[in-house]
Structures are given as C-alpha cells and as structure tokens.
Amino acid sequence: SHKRHKIVSRARHIAMYLAKIYTQDSLIVIAKKFDRLDHSTVVHAYNKIKKDLSNYNEISAIESRLLN
C-alpha cells in the first residue's frame, strides 16, 4: 500500500528491515518489491527500525515465525 497511515508504514518498515537482513537482494531490488522509487526508502526504513528498540519483541516474534 502507498498509504502513509502509521500502522501501514510501520509494518512496511519492519518488512523492509527483515528483507534487508534475510535476503541478499540489493536495496534497489527490495525497494522495487515494495513498489518504491529508490533504495533510500529502504535505508530509511532499516535505520528507523534498527534504532527503535521498542519494536524488538514484535520483530523477534516475526523472525521466529519466518524461521520456523
């Protein structure tokens, strides 16, 4: 979704963060998969989620589901 609602953008940021960690895709490829114009959106999402430690439990739960 291109919407900027907080819940939508947060989920998209987490998904981009996980895509960067768990795939070998370039930032440009990840951006295209999320229908974004360039890699800087992925860099922003990655840095934002990495910095925000309050998402740690949520991200850990998602990671465990993905890896199982």
C-alpha positions in Angstrom: 0.0 0.0 0.0 1.1 3.5 -0.7 -0.8 4.9 2.3 1.0 6.7 5.0 -1.1 5.6 7.9 1.2 4.9 10.8 0.2 1.2 11.2 0.7 0.6 7.4 4.1 2.4 7.2 5.4 0.7 10.4 4.5 -2.8 9.0 6.2 -1.9 5.7 9.3 -0.6 7.5 9.6 -3.8 9.5 9.1 -5.9 6.3 11.9 -3.9 4.6 14.2 -4.3 7.6 13.7 -8.0 7.6 14.1 -8.2 3.8 17.5 -6.4 4.1 18.6 -8.8 6.9 17.4 -12.1 5.5 17.8 -11.7 1.7 20.8 -11.0 -0.4 18.8 -8.6 -2.6 20.2 -5.2 -3.2 18.5 -2.2 -1.8 17.2 -1.3 -5.2 15.6 -4.7 -5.7 14.0 -4.5 -2.2 12.6 -1.1 -3.0 11.1 -2.3 -6.3 9.5 -5.3 -4.5 7.7 -2.8 -2.2 6.8 -0.6 -5.2 9.1 2.2 -4.0 11.0 4.6 -6.3 14.5 4.2 -4.9 16.8 2.5 -2.4 16.8 5.4 0.1 13.4 4.4 1.3 14.7 1.0 2.3 17.7 2.6 4.0 15.4 4.9 6.0 13.2 2.0 7.0 16.1 -0.1 8.0 17.7 2.6 10.1 14.4 3.6 11.7 13.6 0.1 12.8 17.1 -0.7 13.9 17.1 2.5 16.1 13.7 1.8 17.6 14.3 -0.8 20.3 10.6 -0.8 21.3 9.9 -3.0 18.2 12.3 -5.6 19.4 9.7 -8.1 20.8 7.5 -7.6 17.8 10.4 -8.2 15.3 11.6 -11.2 17.3 8.1 -12.8 17.1 8.0 -12.2 13.3 11.5 -13.6 12.9 10.7 -16.7 14.8 7.6 -17.3 12.7 9.6 -16.8 9.5 12.4 -19.1 10.5 10.1 -22.0 11.7 
